[in-house]
Amino acid sequence: MPVTNCANGTLAPYVGNLTQDQVLHLYRRMGFGATPQQVEEGMTKSASDLVDQILDEALDLPLPTAPEWADWLISDYDDFNEQRQEQVISWILQWVRDMISNGFREKMALFWHSHFVTRFESYQCPSQLYQYHKLLQQYAFGNFKTFTHEMGRTPAMLVFLNGVQNTNIEPNENYARELFELFTLGQDNGYTQEDIQEAARALTGWVGYFSPCGPIGFVNVYHDDGEKTVFGKTGNWGYDELHDILFEDRAELIAKYICGKLYEHFVHPQMDDAIVAELATTFQESGFELAPVIRQLFKSEHFFDTYVSGTIVKSPLDCLISFVRESGVPVNEEVVEGIGYLGFNLGHTLFSPVDVAGWPGNRSWMDSNSLTGRWQGLDFIIFYIYENQPEFFRELAKSLTDSSNDPYFIAQVFADYFLSNGLYSPEMYDSAATVLKWEVPQNYFDSGDWNLEWDTVPIQIALLIRHFARLPEFQMQ
C-alpha cells in the first residue's frame, strides 16, 4: 500500500521555540534519539541553533582509535579463522558503542553503509573492514564526489564488486554498473549499457593485490589505455577522469538521486519532489558537499511539520539504541553485546547488508517474526536493568514527571515521551495507566497514598515501558 506524504512547509527555516516532541523528533532522525538531558537543553534552543550544534559536534568528532589489527596481513595471524572472527565481533561492538555515544555521525555512517554496500563475507579481512568503515565515518558529511572516488578504491569494495578482477584483458563490469545504478544515478537513469562497458574499461588496473588482506594498488600494465566513450565524451579516460565526467555531465541527476535517498531515509518514505529538487540545487551549488544539504533539510519548516513525525519504521538498531538513549539506561558491556546480538537476530547485521542494494528499510523491517524479536530484545534490556539496577526506573519516573503521584499523568508523560505522536485515544492512555497500577490495590491510588517512593515502583515503571514497547507506535519514528 503506498504511503501518502501529507507534510507541508518549505525549506525555509523553522521559526519558534522547540517543544519536547520536536526535540525528540529531531534527535530521532539526526541520530539515535536524545538523552533526557539533551531533550531539556534542546527546548531552550531554536531549530537552527540545535541543528547546527548536532551537526557541528558530529563534524568535530575524532575518528575511533584504529585497532591494532588495522593493517594486518594474513601472515600476521596465528590462527586466521579464529582471530578474524574475534576482531570483527569486537569492531561491531565498537560501532554499537559509538552509535550509543556519538549519535548523528554513526546514523549517517550506517546510512552510507546501506548505500556503498560491501559484505564482509566477500573480502574476509578485518583490516579491509576497518578501512571501509573508516571511510564511511570520515566522509559521512563530506564531499560526495570525493567520497565516491575514494570508495571505489578501497579494498573491501574492490573485492566485493570485482574491481580487483577488472583488467584490460578481461574487463569486469560489476563495479561500473553499480557505480551508476546504485551509487550515483539510480536504476536506468541517464546511462546505457554501452556507458557501463566503457566505464568498466576506464576503471581497469586496480588489481595490485599481492598480499592477502593487504592494500590493493593500481597496476598500469593491466589498465586499458585506449579511447573510451562515456556519456558521449571520448578520450583516454582513466579512474579519475571517469569520476570527473560523471559528476560534471550527470550532476543534476546525481544531486536529485542522492537528495531523494536522504529525504526518504531521514524525512518521509514518500518523496516530496519539490523539496528534493530544491535540496538538489543546494547540493550542486555546493560542489556536492553534504553538510549544507543536511543543514537546510533539518532546519526546515517542512521537516518539523507534524505529518513528518512517526512516519518511518525504526530499523532494529534504531529501535534498541534509541530506547537506550532516550531512557538513559546505564550502558555496560552486557547491554552493548545484547544490542549487537539482537541486531544480528533481527537482520541488521553490521558489515553484512542483505545484498548489494543494502537494507530496503522502512516497512521491510516489519513482519510478525521480526516484531516478536523486537519485543524480546526490548524485554531483555528492560528486565536486565530491572534485575541489576531497579532504582533506575524510579529515578527516571521522578525525572520525567516531576515526582507526580498521579498514575494517569505518569502514563501520559511516558507515552508522549517514548512514542512519536503519543497515543491516539483517551482509552489507550487509560489502558496504560492500568498497566502502571499493576497489582497495587486501587484504594491506595484513591487515597493518594501511592507515590513514586512506593516499594513496587521500579517494577511498575518497567512494566509500563514494556507495554509501550509492544505497541505499533513504538516501532515508528
C-alpha positions, 0 to 999 in steps of 0.5 A: 500500500503506498504511503501518502506524504501529507507534510507541508512547509518549505525549506525555509527555516523553522521559526519558534521555540522547540517543544519536547516532541520536536526535540525528540523528533529531531534527535530521532532522525539526526541520530539515535534519539536524545538523552533526557538531558539533551531533550531539556537543553534542546527546548531552550534552543531554536531549530537552527541553533540545535541543528547546527550544534548536532551537526557541528559536534558530529563534524568535530568528532575524532575518528575511533582509535584504529585497532591494532589489527588495522593493517594486518596481513594474513601472515600476521595471524596465528590462527586466521579463522579464529582471530578474524572472527574475534576482531570483527565481533569486537569492531561491531561492538565498537560501532554499537558503542559509538552509535550509543555515544556519538549519535548523528555521525554513526546514523549517517555512517550506517546510512552510507553503509546501506548505500556503498554496500560491501559484505564482509563475507566477500573480502574476509579481512578485518583490516579491509573492514576497518578501512571501509568503515573508516571511510564511511565515518570520515566522509559521512558529511563530506564531499560526495564526489570525493567520497565516491572516488575514494570508495571505489578504491578501497579494498573491501569494495574492490573485492566485493564488486570485482574491481580487483578482477577488472583488467584490460584483458578481461574487463569486469563490469560489476563495479561500473554498473553499480557505480551508476545504478546504485551509487550515483544515478539510480536504476536506468537513469541517464546511462546505457549499457554501452556507458557501463562497458566503457566505464568498466574499461576506464576503471581497469588496473586496480588489481595490485593485490599481492598480499592477502588482506593487504592494500590493493594498488593500481597496476598500469600494465593491466589498465586499458589505455585506449579511447573510451566513450562515456556519456558521449565524451571520448578520450583516454579516460582513466579512474579519475577522469571517469569520476570527473565526467560523471559528476560534471555531465550527470550532476543534476541527476546525481544531486536529485538521486542522492537528495531523494535517498536522504529525504526518504531515509531521514524525512518521509518514505514518500518523496516530496519532489519539490523539496528534493529538487530544491535540496538538489540545487543546494547540493550542486551549488555546493560542489556536492558537499553534504553538510549544507544539504543536511543543514537546510533539510533539518532546519526546515519548516517542512521537516518539523511539520507534524505529518513528518513525525512517526512516519518511518519504521525504526530499523532494529538498531534504531529501535534498541539504541534509541530506547537506550538513549532516550531512557538513559539506561546505564550502558555496560558491556552486557547491554552493548553485546545484547544490542549487537546480538539482537541486531544480528537476530533481527537482520541488521547485521553490521558489515553484512547488508542483505545484498548489494542494494543494502537494507530496503528499510522502512516497512521491510523491517516489519513482519510478525517474526521480526516484531516478536524479536523486537519485543524480546530484545526490548524485554531483555534490556528492560528486565536486565536493568530491572534485575541489576539496577531497579532504582533506575526506573524510579529515578527516571519516573521522578525525572520525567514527571516531576515526582507526580503521584498521579498514575494517569499523568505518569502514563501520559508523560511516558507515552508522549515521551517514548512514542512519536505522536503519543497515543491516539485515544483517551482509552489507550492512555487509560489502558496504560495507566492500568498497566502502571497500577499493576497489582497495587490495590486501587484504594491506595491510588484513591487515597493518594497514598501511592507515590513514586517512593512506593516499594513496587515502583521500579517494577511498575515503571518497567512494566509500563515501558514494556507495554509501550514497547509492544505497541505499533507506535513504538516501532515508528519514528 
